[in-house]
Amino acid sequence: MCLGTVGTLTRVWDEGGAPVGEVDTGAAAQQVSLLACPHAEVGASVLVHSGFVLEVLDPGTAREARRLRSLAADRAARDRAARDRAARDRGAGDREGPG
């Protein structure tokens, strides 16, 4: 399953007759199509998936989506760290040789 990204629409322009924009996700700026949401305005919090703005989010929904994304990223980082520690521990045991 793919998850969308929440960001802030920072710029809007017309490109060959198609509405496009730039979204700041906090991690990077991304050029997006506004075909599915042509009414989106600069400053709006938006849901982006596969390069398309799919929805303009109300402030509460945007805050909650960002909070949940942050929790998921923290959990993933903790899981990676635990796997790395376990792999190092297994490797250290292998180097000790027969006992």
C-alpha positions in Angstrom: 0.0 0.0 0.0 1.3 3.5 -0.9 0.7 6.4 1.5 0.2 9.9 0.4 2.3 12.8 1.7 1.0 15.9 3.4 2.6 19.2 2.5 2.0 22.9 2.0 1.4 24.3 -1.5 4.0 27.0 -1.9 3.6 27.9 -5.6 1.1 27.6 -8.4 1.5 28.1 -12.1 0.2 27.1 -15.5 2.3 24.7 -17.6 1.0 24.2 -21.1 -2.6 24.7 -20.0 -2.3 22.4 -17.0 -2.3 23.7 -13.4 0.8 22.7 -11.5 2.4 23.6 -8.2 5.2 23.1 -5.8 4.6 21.4 -2.4 6.9 21.6 0.6 6.7 18.4 2.6 9.2 19.5 5.2 11.7 17.0 3.7 11.8 18.3 0.2 10.0 20.4 -2.4 8.0 18.5 -5.0 6.5 19.6 -8.3 2.9 18.3 -8.5 -0.1 18.3 -10.8 -3.2 20.2 -9.7 -5.5 18.6 -12.3 -7.4 16.7 -9.6 -7.6 19.8 -7.3 -7.4 22.9 -9.5 -9.0 25.1 -6.7 -6.0 24.5 -4.4 -4.4 27.8 -3.3 -0.9 28.7 -2.1 -0.6 28.1 1.6 -3.1 25.3 1.6 -2.2 21.9 3.3 -2.6 19.2 0.6 -2.5 15.5 0.3 -0.1 14.4 -2.5 0.1 10.9 -4.0 2.1 9.9 -7.1 2.7 13.5 -8.0 -0.9 14.6 -7.9 -2.6 16.8 -5.3 -5.7 14.8 -4.4 -7.2 16.8 -1.6 -7.0 20.2 0.2 -6.9 19.4 3.9 -8.5 21.4 6.7 -5.9 22.4 9.3 -6.9 19.8 11.9 -6.7 17.0 9.4 -3.3 18.2 8.2 -2.0 18.4 11.8 -3.2 14.9 12.6 -1.8 13.4 9.3 1.6 15.0 10.1 1.5 13.7 13.7 0.7 10.2 12.5 3.5 10.3 9.8 6.0 11.5 12.5 5.0 8.6 14.8 5.4 6.1 12.0 8.8 7.5 11.1 9.9 7.3 14.8 8.7 3.8 15.1 10.5 2.8 11.9 13.7 4.3 13.1 13.5 2.5 16.4 12.8 -0.8 14.6 15.9 -0.3 12.3 18.1 0.5 15.3 16.9 -2.6 17.1 17.6 -4.8 14.0 21.1 -3.2 13.6 21.9 -3.9 17.3 20.7 -7.5 16.9 22.8 -8.0 13.8 25.9 -6.5 15.5 25.3 -8.7 18.5 25.1 -11.8 16.3 28.2 -10.8 14.5 30.2 -10.2 17.7 29.2 -13.7 18.9 30.5 -15.2 15.6 33.9 -13.5 16.1 34.4 -14.9 19.6 35.0 -18.4 18.1 34.3 -21.7 19.7 34.2 -21.7 23.4 
